[in-house]
Amino acid sequence: MEILSLESALAFQTESLQAVSRTFALTIPRLPEGLQEAVGNGYLLCRIADTIEDDPVLPCAEKTYWQKRFLDVVEGRGSADDFACEYGSVMAAGLPAGEHELIRNTPLVIRLTHSFNPTQRAALARCVRIMGTGMAEFQQQASRSGLPDGAAMDRYCYVVAGVVGEMLTTLFVDYEPRLRSEQEEMQRLAVSFGQGLQMTNILKDVWTDWERGVLWLPRSCLLAHGCHPETLHPGTEHPGFREALLELTGMAASHLENAMQYTLKIPPDQTGMRDFCLWAIAMAILTLRRIAANPHFRSGEEVKISRDSVYRVVWMTRLLHRSNGLLDLAFRVGAKPLALAREPAC
């Protein structure tokens, strides 16, 4: 019965990843068996926390309550069945069907969480704790005025992505003992890795967020270029907005350079672990290039990379993933248009 329960949990995890994230549904299966299960579970735990925070119906105080309830479930102090039933009865009906299905099946997700070793469980719980608390903090002050400055954006990127990088690093080191000597440096680079990916998402989704009444760009950066956040709208052609956007794409690319250094620390024979990182980096760089080439875009669809581009990324990384020299060269060629050394104004 125990084996059947875990098999059901794994089957649901695979199905749910397909429903809530095509990107992770593509990259996670590249990880070796024994690691992909924990990484996939970590992503679904984060997705549940994110679903609570994105709920358009719940007031902030209730979101904080449900985040605490969910953390209690992850850490074994609460009932997954009760959480699924009670939060499921109040969550916004308009949230995607995949997220409703995920909440309904929280007990299956947690069944898998509680099957992992103590190091893995602690890493997953720490991530949920920091993410849930941090997102609640930022949601309370979210508006179209933007984040105050670059430091606030760094903090935001940490609580929604940098901490995920720290979780993944702990899971990687637990799986691959050869990384233990690199763990401290990899944890530092992991935060930058997460920030590069999150900044890419912020830039790509800037108008989707704006429609929801939120701007995650740093106000100080916009003002430094003579652009006031209150005047922004999809398709803005203010030259200062263009300059700010180009500066931020350069900053994101600089973080992705750290992401590449992180990836090169993974032993070359762990090609699945390398591919997991490389695909994310390459797709982010291609997205940033599309944004830089079309800074007056009106929706994320205009700068979204094509399926053919994704296939090319997969093909190229599988050719190069064992060679540090070729990977470093490919990154520098790909990122060159993004002006990595651009001096920030914010």
Secondary structure per residue as TSV (DSSP state, phi and psi in degrees):
chain	resnum	aa	ss	phi	psi
A	1	M	-	360.0	-38.5
A	2	E	H	-61.1	-46.4
A	3	I	H	-63.6	-42.9
A	4	L	H	-61.1	-40.7
A	5	S	H	-61.6	-44.4
A	6	L	H	-67.4	-36.9
A	7	E	H	-63.8	-40.6
A	8	S	H	-64.0	-40.7
A	9	A	H	-64.4	-42.8
A	10	L	H	-65.6	-40.2
A	11	A	H	-63.7	-42.3
A	12	F	H	-65.8	-40.3
A	13	Q	H	-58.6	-45.7
A	14	T	H	-61.1	-44.4
A	15	E	H	-65.5	-41.9
A	16	S	H	-69.0	-37.9
A	17	L	H	-59.2	-38.3
A	18	Q	H	-63.0	-34.7
A	19	A	H	-80.2	-34.0
A	20	V	H	-106.2	-13.7
A	21	S	-	-158.9	106.0
A	22	R	H	-66.3	-34.5
A	23	T	H	-63.7	-52.3
A	24	F	H	-70.1	-29.6
A	25	A	H	-64.0	-26.2
A	26	L	H	-82.2	-44.3
A	27	T	H	-84.8	-37.4
A	28	I	G	-60.7	-39.6
A	29	P	G	-62.5	-14.1
A	30	R	G	-74.6	-18.9
A	31	L	S	-72.0	151.7
A	32	P	-	-68.1	151.8
A	33	E	T	-59.0	137.1
A	34	G	T	101.8	-21.5
A	35	L	T	-112.2	-39.6
A	36	Q	H	-63.5	-30.3
A	37	E	H	-64.8	-44.6
A	38	A	H	-69.6	-40.4
A	39	V	H	-65.6	-44.7
A	40	G	H	-61.1	-40.5
A	41	N	H	-65.9	-40.9
A	42	G	H	-60.3	-40.7
A	43	Y	H	-62.9	-43.0
A	44	L	H	-67.0	-36.4
A	45	L	H	-61.3	-44.6
A	46	C	H	-64.0	-35.9
A	47	R	H	-67.1	-36.3
A	48	I	H	-64.8	-45.9
A	49	A	H	-60.1	-40.4
A	50	D	H	-67.5	-36.8
A	51	T	H	-61.0	-44.1
A	52	I	H	-59.6	-45.8
A	53	E	H	-69.8	-30.9
A	54	D	H	-85.4	-4.6
A	55	D	-	-59.9	116.1
A	56	P	S	-76.1	-9.0
A	57	V	S	-95.5	-38.8
A	58	L	S	-72.6	135.1
A	59	P	-	-71.4	163.0
A	60	C	H	-56.9	-41.2
A	61	A	H	-61.9	-38.6
A	62	E	H	-72.2	-35.0
A	63	K	H	-61.2	-43.3
A	64	T	H	-60.0	-41.1
A	65	Y	H	-60.8	-47.6
A	66	W	H	-70.3	-32.6
A	67	Q	H	-62.6	-41.0
A	68	K	H	-66.9	-42.2
A	69	R	H	-59.1	-42.5
A	70	F	H	-67.0	-42.0
A	71	L	H	-60.7	-39.8
A	72	D	H	-58.8	-39.0
A	73	V	H	-65.6	-46.9
A	74	V	H	-59.9	-39.9
A	75	E	T	-88.4	6.6
A	76	G	T	84.2	14.0
A	77	R	S	-100.7	-6.7
A	78	G	S	-135.5	166.2
A	79	S	-	-88.6	123.3
A	80	A	H	-65.5	-36.2
A	81	D	H	-64.1	-44.4
A	82	D	H	-64.4	-42.7
A	83	F	H	-60.6	-48.5
A	84	A	H	-59.7	-42.6
A	85	C	H	-70.7	-46.4
A	86	E	H	-76.0	-44.3
A	87	Y	H	-70.6	-37.5
A	88	G	H	-59.0	-28.4
A	89	S	T	-79.2	-15.3
A	90	V	T	-116.6	-11.0
A	91	M	S	-67.0	152.3
A	92	A	-	-60.8	131.7
A	93	A	T	-63.8	-27.1
A	94	G	T	-80.0	-5.8
A	95	L	S	-65.4	152.7
A	96	P	-	-54.4	148.8
A	97	A	H	-58.7	-37.0
A	98	G	H	-62.3	-32.1
A	99	E	H	-76.5	-36.2
A	100	H	H	-61.9	-42.5
A	101	E	H	-64.7	-38.9
A	102	L	H	-62.9	-45.6
A	103	I	H	-63.1	-43.2
A	104	R	H	-58.8	-31.5
A	105	N	T	-104.4	22.8
A	106	T	H	-50.5	-40.3
A	107	P	H	-57.2	-35.6
A	108	L	H	-68.8	-41.3
A	109	V	H	-61.0	-46.1
A	110	I	H	-70.5	-31.8
A	111	R	H	-56.1	-41.6
A	112	L	H	-72.1	-43.0
A	113	T	H	-52.3	-46.4
A	114	H	T	-78.3	0.0
A	115	S	T	-92.4	-9.5
A	116	F	S	-81.0	168.2
A	117	N	-	-74.3	165.7
A	118	P	H	-56.7	-37.8
A	119	T	H	-64.6	-45.2
A	120	Q	H	-64.1	-45.7
A	121	R	H	-62.2	-41.3
A	122	A	H	-64.8	-39.2
A	123	A	H	-65.0	-42.1
A	124	L	H	-66.2	-44.8
A	125	A	H	-65.3	-41.4
A	126	R	H	-59.7	-42.5
A	127	C	H	-62.4	-46.8
A	128	V	H	-62.4	-39.4
A	129	R	H	-63.7	-50.1
A	130	I	H	-68.7	-41.6
A	131	M	H	-65.4	-47.6
A	132	G	H	-61.9	-44.7
A	133	T	H	-66.6	-44.0
A	134	G	H	-68.2	-41.6
A	135	M	H	-63.5	-38.2
A	136	A	H	-61.8	-40.2
A	137	E	H	-60.5	-46.0
A	138	F	H	-75.2	-33.8
A	139	Q	H	-63.9	-31.1
A	140	Q	H	-66.5	-24.7
A	141	Q	T	-114.2	9.7
A	142	A	-	-69.4	136.3
A	143	S	-	-162.9	178.3
A	144	R	T	-79.9	3.0
A	145	S	T	-80.3	-12.0
A	146	G	-	86.1	169.9
A	147	L	B	-72.7	151.0
A	148	P	S	-57.6	-46.5
A	149	D	S	-158.5	-175.2
A	150	G	H	-62.5	-35.5
A	151	A	H	-63.3	-39.3
A	152	A	H	-66.7	-38.2
A	153	M	H	-65.8	-39.9
A	154	D	H	-58.8	-44.2
A	155	R	H	-65.3	-42.2
A	156	Y	H	-61.8	-46.5
A	157	C	H	-62.3	-33.6
A	158	Y	I	-65.1	-48.4
A	159	V	I	-72.7	-20.7
A	160	V	I	-104.7	-13.7
A	161	A	I	-143.6	-42.8
A	162	G	I	-58.9	-40.1
A	163	V	H	-67.8	-27.5
A	164	V	H	-66.8	-40.0
A	165	G	H	-60.8	-39.6
A	166	E	H	-64.8	-41.2
A	167	M	H	-61.1	-47.2
A	168	L	H	-61.7	-39.1
A	169	T	H	-63.0	-43.6
A	170	T	H	-59.9	-42.4
A	171	L	H	-66.6	-40.4
A	172	F	H	-61.7	-47.8
A	173	V	H	-66.1	-37.8
A	174	D	H	-62.5	-36.5
A	175	Y	H	-79.9	-40.4
A	176	E	-	-116.6	96.0
A	177	P	G	-58.2	-24.1
A	178	R	G	-65.0	-15.4
A	179	L	G	-86.5	-5.1
A	180	R	G	-59.1	-38.7
A	181	S	G	-69.7	-18.0
A	182	E	G	-101.5	0.4
A	183	Q	H	-59.1	-45.2
A	184	E	H	-61.2	-46.5
A	185	E	H	-68.9	-37.7
A	186	M	H	-65.7	-36.4
A	187	Q	H	-63.4	-38.1
A	188	R	H	-65.3	-46.8
A	189	L	H	-67.1	-29.7
A	190	A	H	-62.4	-36.1
A	191	V	H	-65.2	-42.0
A	192	S	H	-67.4	-38.7
A	193	F	H	-55.7	-51.2
A	194	G	H	-61.1	-39.2
A	195	Q	H	-66.0	-39.0
A	196	G	H	-61.4	-43.2
A	197	L	H	-68.0	-41.5
A	198	Q	H	-69.5	-39.0
A	199	M	H	-61.6	-37.6
A	200	T	H	-61.0	-44.1
A	201	N	H	-64.8	-40.9
A	202	I	H	-59.6	-45.9
A	203	L	H	-67.6	-44.0
A	204	K	H	-64.5	-39.3
A	205	D	T	-98.8	16.6
A	206	V	H	-55.8	-39.0
A	207	W	H	-83.8	-27.4
A	208	T	H	-63.7	-44.5
A	209	D	H	-66.0	-39.6
A	210	W	H	-60.0	-39.1
A	211	E	H	-62.0	-28.4
A	212	R	T	-86.9	2.0
A	213	G	T	86.2	22.4
A	214	V	-	-129.4	140.6
A	215	L	-	-131.3	121.5
A	216	W	-	-99.6	5.2
A	217	L	S	-76.9	150.2
A	218	P	B	-74.6	124.0
A	219	R	H	-56.7	-39.7
A	220	S	H	-60.6	-36.5
A	221	C	H	-67.7	-43.7
A	222	L	H	-63.6	-45.7
A	223	L	H	-65.5	-34.3
A	224	A	H	-61.8	-24.3
A	225	H	T	-103.2	14.6
A	226	G	T	75.4	22.5
A	227	C	-	-116.2	124.5
A	228	H	-	-93.3	128.2
A	229	P	G	-53.5	-35.7
A	230	E	G	-64.3	-18.5
A	231	T	G	-92.7	-3.1
A	232	L	-	-73.8	150.8
A	233	H	-	-162.7	158.6
A	234	P	T	-53.0	130.2
A	235	G	T	86.1	9.4
A	236	T	-	-47.8	131.7
A	237	E	-	-112.9	14.8
A	238	H	-	-60.6	126.9
A	239	P	H	-60.0	-31.5
A	240	G	H	-66.9	-34.5
A	241	F	H	-67.0	-41.3
A	242	R	H	-59.6	-45.5
A	243	E	H	-63.4	-41.7
A	244	A	H	-63.8	-42.2
A	245	L	H	-63.5	-42.6
A	246	L	H	-65.4	-38.2
A	247	E	H	-62.9	-43.1
A	248	L	H	-70.1	-32.8
A	249	T	H	-65.7	-37.3
A	250	G	H	-64.7	-40.7
A	251	M	H	-63.5	-43.5
A	252	A	H	-61.3	-41.9
A	253	A	H	-63.9	-35.0
A	254	S	H	-63.0	-40.7
A	255	H	H	-65.1	-36.5
A	256	L	H	-69.9	-24.4
A	257	E	H	-64.2	-40.0
A	258	N	H	-64.7	-35.1
A	259	A	H	-61.4	-38.1
A	260	M	H	-67.3	-40.2
A	261	Q	H	-62.4	-37.4
A	262	Y	H	-59.1	-48.3
A	263	T	H	-63.7	-37.1
A	264	L	H	-69.7	-12.9
A	265	K	T	-80.2	-16.7
A	266	I	S	-73.7	131.5
A	267	P	-	-51.8	135.4
A	268	P	T	-55.7	-28.4
A	269	D	T	-76.3	-12.3
A	270	Q	-	-88.1	66.9
A	271	T	H	-65.8	-32.5
A	272	G	H	-66.1	-42.4
A	273	M	H	-63.4	-41.2
A	274	R	H	-64.8	-45.2
A	275	D	H	-60.7	-40.7
A	276	F	H	-53.1	-43.7
A	277	C	H	-77.4	-44.5
A	278	L	H	-62.5	-39.8
A	279	W	H	-64.1	-40.1
A	280	A	H	-65.1	-43.2
A	281	I	H	-63.9	-48.9
A	282	A	H	-62.9	-42.5
A	283	M	H	-67.2	-33.5
A	284	A	H	-67.7	-44.2
A	285	I	H	-61.6	-43.5
A	286	L	H	-63.5	-37.4
A	287	T	H	-65.8	-44.1
A	288	L	H	-61.5	-38.2
A	289	R	H	-63.9	-38.5
A	290	R	H	-67.5	-37.9
A	291	I	H	-65.4	-45.9
A	292	A	H	-63.0	-33.0
A	293	A	H	-78.3	-18.7
A	294	N	-	-141.2	65.8
A	295	P	T	-68.1	-10.5
A	296	H	T	-99.8	22.9
A	297	F	-	-61.0	154.5
A	298	R	S	-107.5	-15.2
A	299	S	S	-155.2	159.7
A	300	G	G	-61.3	-27.0
A	301	E	G	-61.4	-30.2
A	302	E	G	-70.3	-23.5
A	303	V	T	-116.0	5.6
A	304	K	-	-70.6	136.2
A	305	I	-	-75.1	152.3
A	306	S	-	-79.4	164.0
A	307	R	H	-63.0	-36.2
A	308	D	H	-62.4	-37.0
A	309	S	H	-64.0	-40.2
A	310	V	H	-61.9	-43.7
A	311	Y	H	-61.8	-39.2
A	312	R	H	-65.9	-38.4
A	313	V	H	-60.0	-47.3
A	314	V	H	-60.7	-45.0
A	315	W	H	-64.2	-46.9
A	316	M	H	-68.3	-43.8
A	317	T	H	-64.7	-34.1
A	318	R	H	-68.8	-24.2
A	319	L	H	-76.5	-36.1
A	320	L	H	-104.4	-9.6
A	321	H	T	-62.9	-14.3
A	322	R	T	-92.3	-9.2
A	323	S	-	-109.0	110.8
A	324	N	H	-61.5	-41.5
A	325	G	H	-63.7	-46.2
A	326	L	H	-68.7	-36.8
A	327	L	H	-65.6	-42.4
A	328	D	H	-63.5	-42.2
A	329	L	H	-64.2	-44.8
A	330	A	H	-61.0	-39.9
A	331	F	H	-63.7	-46.4
A	332	R	H	-64.3	-37.6
A	333	V	H	-66.2	-44.6
A	334	G	H	-66.7	-36.0
A	335	A	H	-90.3	-8.1
A	336	K	G	-54.3	-40.9
A	337	P	G	-65.6	-11.3
A	338	L	G	-93.0	6.6
A	339	A	-	51.7	68.2
A	340	L	T	-58.3	-32.6
A	341	A	T	-90.9	12.0
A	342	R	-	-57.7	132.4
A	343	E	-	-76.5	120.8
A	344	P	-	-70.3	145.2
A	345	A	-	-99.5	-9.1
A	346	C	-	-116.7	360.0
